């Protein structure tokens, strides 16, 4: 008996389709084009493929689809690999990684595509097309004028062997097209359910092999997925309409297709499309703006589904192992995934707290903050002892969502002596220094009690004393409580700042 997990029985005209997911170890792939940076949608696709494979002891493959050489961006492959590694997504097979299904870069597989295009030519599923770009442009213009769908008219499909030989002998350039059939293809989308579409209604015969000898996406995609034993294809919904075309190519080869699942678009909180001009698209921008990888990964899962939602449970940061253990394809929503920026900030805050609980990662945070503050205040004598920096990090964990915030003017008092322009009562501050030097405990509670008692003993209103001290300690008009700041700075630093304004 076939080992399957039944998910849903769906009725479609003239047949029943069973939505099922194989329980065998899956082989999945992330197959980006090296045309630029890795964007959030691409990271989501890679992540969900990785979690699906990891949850079932499967294999996650990275394949570079660079058949469109005109759009290839130098260095983008290395940048893409670095982004995946930063996010904690580990490839089992791919460029530079051992695997028996390589090469994993399509431009290195041209001989394989040539071999397989010959098979389709021999069995009559494909043909040589000699139409010029000028003729194709005329077809498009005429269709637009006549308010028809622009598509190729399949003219070269009917060329005789003699015509083909004559053009070949004359050296006329050609591409190779696939013969579409008027056949409504059905498939069961793992996310959207039953899908049916007759691609021939809206498209002419598609190009499989371009005149430069490079395959198109559709052809190389099918050949590679088959030869690499891909069992499940999880990709963006923009490819859903092409899937029926791919199924026809699988059928022409006599191959069994993988299972397909198409993930919905990622959109802004208001439903608008993400813009490449915004900093909410590039993974690199999140990296440089202080977002930690686990926070970004959790942020994606919070907007894209795939996990059991427990109402009222609150936000909890999950490790990659926990995410893999909880991931379920049938929990992915078919509706667009709306991003909530507040969840990103909260996820990053939780990640800072998590790292502070780990000794090694806490040291790394301290080093990062020391480097950041040194760069921000290059001409100051800074208080950057490991003890002080870690104390600041622990104190700020509930106040900030990014480490970089601690280098802002608001928190400058933590690192440098402030420049206070406020008028101060120097005699009163001398008395206060003597009072504070005698304190055995210099924590927030003791300081509050001592300062309140001092104000009463010296006939000064407590709010006035606090305002003066805030200016002396931090140079700010508002911010954390005075006793809280003094506790954070410590006794020596606090007294030095008060003494600095007493002549």
N, C-alpha and C positions, 0 to 999 in steps of 0.2 A: 504493500500500500504506500502511495506517495505521502511523504511526511510534510504536511501543510498545516498552517494555522488559519482557520477560517475566520475572516473578518466581517464579511457582509455578503448577502445574496442580493444581486441587483437585477431587475428585469429591464431588458431592452428589446426592441422589436425583433421577433422571430427567434430569440434565443435568451438563455439565462447565462449570466457571467458570474463567476465565483471570484470574489476579491480575496486573495490569499497572499501570504508572505512566506517564502520558503524558510524552514528552520535550519537549513544547512548554513555553514559558515559563509557569509557573503563576501564577495569581492566588489568593492565600489571604487569609484575614481572621482577625483577633482581635476577637471581638464580646462584650465584657463588659457586664454590667448595672451601672449606677451606684448600687449599693446599699451601698457601703462601700469599704473599703480593697482594694488589690490583694494577694492572698495568693500563697503560693509556687506553688500549683497553677496559678493564673492566669498567673503569670510564666512557668512552664514551657510552658504552651500558647502564649503569645505568642512566646516564644523559639524554639520548634521550628517554628512557622509562619514566623517571620522567617528562620531558618537555611535552611529548605526553599526559600523564595523566593529568598534571596540566593545559594544554591548553584546555582540554575538561571536566574539573571538574570530572576527573576519579580518580582511586585508584592505587597507586604505592605500590607494595608488595615486600618485601625482603624475599627470600626463600633460605635456606642454603642446598645445595645438597652435602651431606657428605656420600653418599652410598659407596664410595671407602674408606674404613677405613684405608687402608694401606698408603694412601697418605695424610691423615689428619695431619695438622700441628697445634700443640698446641698454642692457643692464636691468631690464624689467624682470627677467627670470630670477636673477640673484635677489632682487628686492622682494619679489613674491615669496621665494623660499624663506627669506629672513623674517618676513611678516608671519608666515605660518609657524615657524619655529618659535617666534616671540609669543604667539598666541597659545603655544603648548600643543599644537597639532602635529603629530609625528607621522611621517610617511613610512609605510612598510616597503613600498617599491616606488621608484621614480628616478629622475636624472641623478646620476652619481650614487645611487643606492642599488645594492645587489637585487636582482630579480630576473627570472628566466623569460619574462615576456617583453623585454626591451627590444629595440631602443624605445625610450619613453618620450622622445621629442619627435614630433611628426615629420619635420624636415629631414630626419635621418631614416625615415621609413618609406622613401619614395619608391624603392624597388618593390616593396610589398604591395603598394597601391597599384603599381603598373601590372603586377602579376594578377591582381584581383579584378582590375578593370577589364583585362583580357578575357576573364571568365564570363563577365557579363556581356561583352561583345560576342563571344562565341555562342552563348545560349540565347542570344537575341533580345536580351533585356536592356541593352544600351546600343547607341549608334553614334557615328561621327557626324558632327554638325559643323558646316563650313560658313555659316552666316556671319557676316561682318558686324562690327559694332555699329556701323552706320545704319545697316538694315534694322537692327534691333532697336535703335533709337527712333527710327521712323515708325516702327510698330507701336512703340510706347506713346509717341505723340498722337498717332491716329486714334489709339484707344482712348486717350484722355479727351480728345476732341469729340469722340462719339459717345463719351460717358460710359465706356466699357472698362472692365478690369484689365489693366495692362498685363499681358502675358505672351510668352512665345507661342507662335502658331504651329509649332512642330513640323515645319516645312521639310527639314532634312531627314525626318523619319522615313519619308517615302522615296528617298534617292535610290536609284538602281545601283547594282554593283559596278556597272560600267561608269556611271556618273561619279561614284566614289573614287574609282581607280583613276579616272581622268583628272580629278581635282588633286588627288594624292601625287600623281606624277608631275603635276604643274606646281607642286609645293605650296598649295593653298593652306594657310593655317586652319586648324580645326580644334574644337573641344569635343568632349564626349558627354552626351546627354543620356538620361535615364528615361525609359518609356513608362510614363504614368498610365495607370489603368483607371477607368471609371469604376472605382470600387470603394464603397464606403467602409473604411477600416474602423474597427472597434478595438479599444483596449481599456483595461481597467487601471485607472490612475490610482496609485496608492494613497493619494491625498484628496483628489477631486472626484473620485468614483468613475462612473462609466463615461467614456468619451467616444464620440463617433464623428468622423469627418471625411468627406470626399475631397482630397487635395486637388484633383484634376478640375474641379469646378472653378478654382481661383488661380491656378498656376498652369503654365505650360510645362513641357518636359524639362526638369531641372538639370543643370550642369553637374556632372560628377567629377570630371577631370578637365582642368583649364588648359588652354593652349600652351601655357608655360611648363606643363608637366606636373603641376601641383594639384592635388585633389581639393575639392571643395570641403567645407565643414561637414556637410551631410554624408558624403561618401567615406571620408577618413574616419569620422565618428563611428559609423556602423562597423567598418572593417576592424578598427582598433578595439572596440568594445567586445566584438566576437573573439578576436584572436587573443585578447587579454583575459578571456573568461569572466567578463563583468556580469554579475548576477542581478544587480540593481542599479538603476540610473536615477539618482536624485539630483535634480537641477532646477533652475529657475523656470517660472511659469511661461516666460517668453518663448521657451522652446517647445511648449506643449503642442502648438499647432503644427510643428515640424515632425512630431512623433509618428503620425500616420504615414508620412512620406518615408520615414526611416523603416517602418514596418514593411512597406512595399519592397524596400531594398533588401531587408532580411529575407523576405519571401523569395526574391529573385535568386538569392544565393542558396536557398534551402536551409537557412539557419534558424535556430530557435532564438527569439529575441529575449533580452533581459526584462525584468519588471521595471516599470517606470513610475516615478513619483515627481510631481512638479510643485515646487514651493512658491507661495504667493509673493507678490512684490513687498518690499519694505518701504513704508511711507512715513512722512512726518506725523506728528501727533494730530494735526488738523486734516490729515488725509491727502495732503499735497505730496507731489513726487519729490524725492530727495534730489538736490541740485549738486552737480559737480563743483559748483562755485562756492559751496558752503564747506565748512570744516567738519561736516557730519557724514562724509562719504569715505574719505581715504583712511585706511587703517593707520597709515604712517602719521596722520594728523593726531589721531588719538594717542599714539605712542609719544609724540613730541609734546603733547599738551598735558602730560602727567597722568594719563589713564593706565592702570595696570592691566596686564593681559587677562587675568582671571575675572576682573571686573567687566571688561568688555565682552568676554565670552558669556558671562551670566546675563548681561544686558541684552544680548542678542536672543538668548533663550527666553527671556521674559516677554519679549515682543512677538516671537515667532511660533509659540506653542511647542508641542512635542513632549510636554510634561504634564503630570497630574497637577491641577491647580486646587489648592486647599484654601477656601475662603477664610479670611481673617487670620491666616497663619503668619503673616508678616514676611518681610523680605529676609531670605537667608542665602548667604553666599555658598555656592556648592563647588566642590573640587571637580576636576575633569572626570575622576573616577565615579563620583556620585552622579554627575550628569549622564555619563554613559550608562550607569546602572538604572537610571530612571527614564531614559529616553524611549519614547514610543511613537512610531510613525503615525499611527492612527489618531494621535493627539494633536498633530499639526493642523492648524486651522487652514481652511481654503480661502479665508478672507485676507485682505492685505494686512501685513503686520505693522501696526502703528507703534512708532518709537515714543518712549516717554523719557525725556532727558533727565527728569528728576530721579528715575530709577538708576541711571548711569552714575550720577553723583553719589547716590546712596550705596550702590554696589562698590564704588571706589573707596568710599569711607569704610565700609566693612572690610575691604581688602587691606587697608592700612592697619586696621585693628588686628586682623588675622596675622599680618606680618610681624607686628610688634610682639605678638605672643610667641613667636619662634626666634630663638636666640640668634641664629645665623642671619635670618632675614631682617631682624631688628638691626643688627650691625650694618647690614647693607643699606637700610634706610637712613641710619645715622650718617654713613659715609656720603650718601647721595645728598642729604640736606647740608652737610658741611661744605661740600663742593658747590652747591647752589648758592649758599650764603656768601662764601668767599668770592664767587663770581659777581654777585649782586653788590657787595660792599668791598671793593678791592682796596680802598684807601683808608680803611678803619682798623682799629685794634678790636678784634672780635672775641666774644666769649663763646668759643666753639668746642669746649671740652666734651668728651663723649657723654659724661654724666649729665651735663646741662642739655645737650641736644636731645638725648633720649628722654629726659624729663619733659622737654618741650613737646616732643612727639606724643608722649602719653597724655599730656595735658590737652593737646589740640585735637586728639583723635575724634572727639565728638563735635568739634567746631569746623573742621575743614574736610573737604572731599578730595583735595589734591595737595601734595607736598609743596608744590610751587607757591601756594598761597602764603606759606610762612616766610617767603622772601619779599612779600608786599609791604608797603608803607605801614599798613595797619598793624603788622607784627614786627616792625623794625626795632621797637624797644627791646625785643628779646635778645638782640645781637649787638647793638651799638648804643653809646650814650646819647640820649635825646638832646635836642636843642630847645630848651624851654624859654619862651619869651614872656611868660607870665610873671607878675610881681609876686614876690614871696616875702614872708615875714622871717628874716634870717635868724633873729633871736629865738623865735618859736621853733625853727628847724634845728637849731643847736641843742635846745632842750630835748627835742624829739630824738635826735641822734643818741644822746646820752641814755634816753629811756630805752631805745631799741637795742643798744649795745648790751644792756643788762638782761635782755630776754633770754631765757633758757630755751624756750620753744619758739621756732620761727615758722610755724605753719599757719595756714589761712585762718583757722579758728582762733588761735592765740593772738594773732595780729589784729583781728577784728576787735576782740575784747580789749586789747591793750590800747589801740588807737581811740576807741570810744571813751575809755577811761581817761586817756591823756587829754582829749578835747575838753572833757568836763573839768578836769583839774586845772586847766590853763585858761578857762573862760572863753574858748573859741567854739563856734558852732561846728558840729561834726561834718555837715555837708561842705562847709568852707574848707576845713582841713583836708577832706578827701579830694576836693577840686584842686587844691594847691599841690598835694602829693601826686595826684594823677599826672599833672603837668611836669613835675620834677622827675618822676619815675619813668614816664613813657613819652612825654611831649605831645600826648594826644588829648583831645577834648572829650572823647568817649572811648569805650572799649571794655575790656574785662574789669572786674572789680579791683580796687587798689590792693586790698589784702591778698587777693588771688595773684596779682602780678608780682607782688613782693615775695610771696611764697615760691612762685615759679623762678624768679631771679635768684633767690637765695639771699641770705643775710649779708654776705660780703658785697655782692653787686648792688643790692638795695641801698646799703649805707654809703657806698661810693657815689651813687647818683645823687643822694641828698647832700653829701659833703661837697659835691662839685659845684653847687649853687650857693654855698655858704662861704662868704669871703672872710 
